[in-house]
Amino acid sequence: MEFLTLENVLVKRNWRFHILILLFSLVVVAITTVASRGSFTSEDFISLLILLTIQMELFMAAAVKIFRDVKPGHERREITRILLSRFVLFMVICFIVALVVVLVFVLIRSVIHGADARAEVSDFFALKFEGWVKGTLGGLLFGAAIFIFIQWQDALKREQRLREENLIFQNETLKSQINPHFLFNNLNTLSSLIAKRPEAAELFISKLSSIYRYIIENSVKDRVPLVTEIEFIKDYFYLYMIRDEEKISLDIDIRDAESKFILPVSLQVLVENAVKHNKATREEPLYISVCLEGDYVVVKNNLQRLASQMKSTGIGLRNLAERVRLSTDRPLVIEETNESYTVKLPVLI
């Protein structure tokens, strides 16, 4: 689903976009010429067209930089506050840029015509500055209002969509943890441990309760610390390890993760996906690794597909990919070879 975003409208700029800028500038200059009642010469027309086109291009570039990174995860009041503060910043920067551009333009014209540059600049401030300020501020207010409306609507749509995806995720996660197959396997393992290894049974119960507590407390959140998610995945994997000892292993190499955040229970989806779709025996163990590469958490496993694949809706991975896109504007990267299956999950910094 595509949103009307500054990313779509401005960032992916091509020659058509620049033609539209030129046409817009041409219309504005034409209207200004008509309003001047013949006081504009052809040179004035061309000069104003060039000047306005340059300023519009710079304004658009500034708008992209200033407004494009408003992400979901904020309340509506916070989104509005952020956009208003960005609006003030946009106006200040664009006014300064516009003033610099017009002064450079005045200097270039004075050189072309062999006039006194200092006198030309003085005349501009004395005779034209007030009118220029009114026109520039009017144009900036109009443009900024459009940018803010587009980005505000986009942020609210993303926020709503993310809430919907989170509700789907919470429902699917809880269903997967209380489905009969999951409970039967773990209760069967627990029964065996109680009879043979009572100390391990107590730890198993502790890990199982920690898993449910984490899911209930954090599945409603927009983000959790990466280190907390790592601890959760260790507890979750313990249930598999105690049942399939020597058939499956998990290697976690995460360092310097204190300042990083991640979508809650996202690693569990990826680890569970690896276990669900690959065979694991003592002769052919399943190896899962989790590491940090730049701004991505990478989950990788050796690929050894089950001969008969379990029926899966695929909702978990699709839902995670959509949550990642809405939260970070980056995709969930999936790479598959004959030997391995890798998923790269963007972190939230």
Secondary structure, 3 states (H helix, E strand, C coil): CCCCCHHHHHHCCCHHHHHHHHHHHHHHHHHHHHHCCCCCCHHHHHHHHHHHHHHHHHHHHHHHHHHCCCCCCCCHHHHHHHHHHHHHHHHHHHHHHHHHHHHHHHHHHHHHHCCCHHHHHHHHHHHHHHHHHHHHHHHHHHHHHHHHHHHHHHHHHHHHHHHHHHHHHHHHHHHHHHCHHHHHHHHHHHHHHHHHCHHHHHHHHHHHHHHHHHHHHHCCCCCEEHHHHHHHHHHHHHHHHHHCCCCEEEEEECCCCCCCEECCCHHHHHHHHHHHHECCCCCCCEEEEEEEECCEEEEEEECCECCCCCCCCCHHHHHHHHHHHHHHCCCCEEEECCCEEEEEEECEC
